[in-house]
Amino acid sequence: MARLLVGDDSDLHNIECYDPSAGTGTLLMALSHQIGEERCTIFAQDISQRSNKMLKLNLILNGLVSSLDHAVQGDTLVSPYHKSDDGQELRQFDYVVSNPPFKMDFSDTRERIAAMQVRFWGGVPKVPAKDKTKMAIYTLFVQHVVNSLKKNGKGAIVVPTGFLTAKSGVPKSVLQKLVDDRIVYGAISMPSNVFCKHGHERVRPLLRQLAHERRCRLDRRVEARRGVQGEQSSEAPLACGRDR
C-alpha cells in the first residue's frame, strides 16, 4: 500500500501523513518507512486510549519522536483534533490512510454527526430498528478521508467489498461522489484475514485529489481464484486515472 501511494519518489520533503482511525499505527509506520522517517510528520487519532499508547510507543521505536504530540486519543468523527490554523476547517494532508471499523453502533453520537452536513456530504447511516451494531460507520471515515486530503494528496482506506457495488443509501451516495468527482483511481480486492479487524473480504480504494485533471479511464478486471483456506477470493482492480 505504501509503495503504491508513494512510489519511488525520492524528492519528498516535509510530508504530512494522517490516519483518523490509527489503532497502533501499522499503516502509518509503513508509510513513514516508504517516505523516510526524517522527511515526514505523523498525525493520528483513535478513539481507544490503549491503542493510542501503543501508537506512541511505535512512534518512539520507529524514530518518529517528533510526531508524538500529533498522536491523540479521541472520537475523530465527533471531535476531530487535527484542524487548520484558524481552527475552522479540517487540516489537510499529503497522505491519508485508514483501516476503520466497517460496522458498529454509533447511535449515541449519530445525531451530532448528522448535524455536520458539510463534512458528511454523502449522508449518515440511519439507526436500524433491530441491530444497531450494523450501522455502516466506514462510510463516514471514507468521507473524512476525502475531506482530509490536500488538492494533490493521495489516500487509501480499507472498506468492505460490497461498497464498490452499492446500489442504495449512504454507501451509494459516497461512491457516486468518488466516481463523479474523479477522486478514486484504483481499488485492490483482498481475501479474508489480511487485516485483523475484519474477517471477510475487503477492498482498498486508492484516492487522490488533483487540481488540473481532465480524463478519467475505467479499467475493471475480475479474476476469481481459491484462497489459502479454500475460500474464493477475487481481484477486481478499479483504476480511475486522471491526466493533466
N, C-alpha and C positions, 0 to 999 in steps of 0.2 A: 504494500500500500504506500509506504513512504517513498519507495523508488518510483512508483507511478506518478505521485504528486510532484516530487522534486526533480526527478530525472537525474541527469549528470551535470546539472548546472553548478559550477564551482564559483561563479561570480555572485554570491549571495552575502549580504551584509545587513545587520540589524533587522533580522527577520523575526516576526512575532507569530507564535503558534498558540492555538487555543483549543481546549476541549471542554464543552459545557457539561459533560457527564463523565468526568475524567476517571473515576474509580481510583485505582492505584497508579495510573499514568502510563500503562503499557503502550498505547498508541502514540502518546506524546514522546516517550523515550525513543521509540523507533524513528519518529520524525526528526527529533533533535540529532540523532546519530547520523541520519542521512544528510542533514543540512550542515552539521558541525556544531558542537555544543558552544563553541566560542562565538558563533555567528548568529545565535538565535536566543530569544527570550520566551519562556514558557508561561502561559496564562491558563488557569484551570479553576473549575468549580465543581463540587459534587455535594450532594445532599447528605452523604454519610460522613460523620466525623471520623470514624475508624479508617475509611478509605482515604480521607484527606491526610491523615497522619502517615499512612503508608506511602502516599504520593510524595509527601515532603521528604521522607526517607529516601525514596527513589531519586529525587532531585539531588540530594546530597551525594549519594553513591555514584551518580552519573555526571558529576561535575557541573551541576546547574544550580549551585547555591544562590546565585544572584536572582533566581526566579522564585525563591521560597515565599516571598511576600505576595506573590501573584497567585499562589495556590490557596484557595479559600473554601471553606465549608458553607453550604447554603443551598437554598432551592433556586436553581437557575431560572426556572420558568416564572416563578412568582417574583423573585427579587434578584435579578442578575447583578452581580457585583462589578463586573468589568464594563465601564461606560466611557463615553467620550469625555474630553477635558471639562466641558461645561456641565456634565452630568445629566444631559437631557436625552442623549441617544446612546444606543449600544456601541461599545467600542468595536472597531472592525480590525480584522487580522489578515495576514498574508496567507496563512494556512489554518484551516479548522478541521478537526477530526472528531468523531463521536461514535460511541457504541452504546446508545441509550437503551433503557428497558423498552420492550415492544408494547406491552400492555400491563396496566396496573391501575389500581383505584386511586384517582386523584379528585374524587368528588368533593372533598372538603375545600379544595382550592379552585375548583372548576370555574366558579363564577368570577373570581378575581382575575383569573387568566383570560376568560372570555371578554372581560371589560377592556382588555388591551387589544383593540381591534386592529390597530396599525401594525403591531408586532405580529399578531397571528392572523394574517391576511387570508389564510386558507380555511379559517374556522377552527373551532374547538369541539372535539367529540362530546356528544351528549352523555348524560349519566344513564346507563341502561337500567331497565326496570328490574332485571333479575341479577345478573352477575356484574358487579361494579369493577371487578378485577380485570375485565376485558376491555377497558377503555384504552383506545389506541393512543397512548401518550407519545409514541415515537413520532407521530405526525407533527407534534408541537416542537420537538427537537429538530426535525427537518427544517421547519420554518425559522427557528432560532439560528441554525447554522447558516442558512442563506442570508439572514439579516446581519450576520456577524462577519461576512466576507467583504474584504475590500473590493473595489471595482475590478482589479486584476488578480484577486485572490483565488485560491483553489481549496477545495474541501472534499472530504469523504465521510460518509455516515453509513452505518450498518442498519438495514431495515429488513422487514420480512419480505420474502419473495413475492407475496401477493400484492405488494404495493405497486409493482410495475404494471399490473393488470387491473388496478382498482377501477370499478365502474360506477361508484356512487359515494356520497358522503364526503367527509373531510379528506380521506386519502386521495380521492379523485380530484378534488379542488387543488390540493397541493401539487399532485403530479401534473395537472394541467398547466399550472403556472411554470413549473420547472421546464416543461416542453415548450410552451408558448414563448417564454422569455429566453429560451435557449441557454438555460443555466446548467442543465445536466449534459455531460458529454460522454458518459460511459457508465456501464453497470457490470459488475462481476458477480456471477452467481456461484455460491459455495455450498458444499454439502454440510450435513449436520455436525455439531460438536466442534466447529472451528473456533467459536468464541464461547467462553464458559457461561455467559449469561443466557444463551439461547440454545435450546436442544433441537431445533428444527431448521429447515433450510432458510437461508437469508441471502440478501444481495446487498452489495455496497455500491450505491451510485457515486460517481465521481462528479463533483460540482465545480463550476468555475464562473466567475463574473468577469467579462471583458468589455471594455468601453466601446470598441470600434469593430464590431463583428457583423458580418453580413450573411454568411451562408451556413445553412445547417444541413448536415447529411446524417442519415439514419442507417445504421448497419445492424441488422439482427441476424445472429447465427445461433441455432439451438442444437446442442449435442447432448444426447442422453447416454449415460453410462452408469455402471454399477459402482457404488461407493465401497469403501474398505469393509463396511459392516453389512454389506449385502443390500443396502437401501439405494434407491435410484436417486441420483443427483443430476443436475442439469447445469450446463454452461450456456448462459444466454447474454452475451455482451450487448449492451445498448450503447452505441457510440454516437455522440452528437457533437461534431467538431465545428467550430465557427472560425472562419478565416477573415482576416482584416482586408 
